């Protein structure tokens, strides 16, 4: 059995699950343009209320070119998580090569003002049936 194209990482009580799926309808290999949808599920498994403030992604293509993307929140939100709460969102990533990887971190804040980074483990952007099931 090969390595999973998805990731599931827990940092300081915050679990992040990530998976991607190739979108052939939005892709045009002749351009070259390979389009992926990715889905993120964040769950607060800790005892403190936390708020997601920022994201930082490292997107690497098959030629080892790396792009860093960062900004406030995710898909326009800076959600707050009580213990046990989850938040899911879908976003998109275009690549110039047929495959690549994504990994990064989310910066969270506890109610007392303490900031901490939560790892998003590497997941794969690959056009195969192996990642057809997102979660």
Phi, psi and omega in degrees: 000133182277179180289141179293140177283351182263171174227155180211104188230140176239130178229122176049042176086003178247119180265135176234120175252137183223142178206150180232157179219133178293139178245093184295332181290333179261000183261151176216092184302337180286341183284324344278137182213112180243121190250132181234139167262139174231149184239136180237134171238124179246130180230130175274103178263004181270190183257352183254151170284135182226155177234134177281124182256314188218162175231154175214122180244143167246116182249121184241131178265180184294341177268010180068019173282132184244133174241134176255129180237128178217160179174179180283138174058197177223134182041044176083006183236152169234074189293149174255136184242113167286160177307134179089350182278151177233159176218132178238145174210160176239138175220189189223155179215116173272146176231152174273346177248167185293331181218166178188192178222158172228146172199165180173212179203158172245136174265126180245163175229133173277163181306326181283357178101355180288129176263145176208152181261137178247125183286137167253109183296157181300133171228160193254139174256095184224137180274074181219165178291343182300331182247022181293331179265112181264100186076000000 
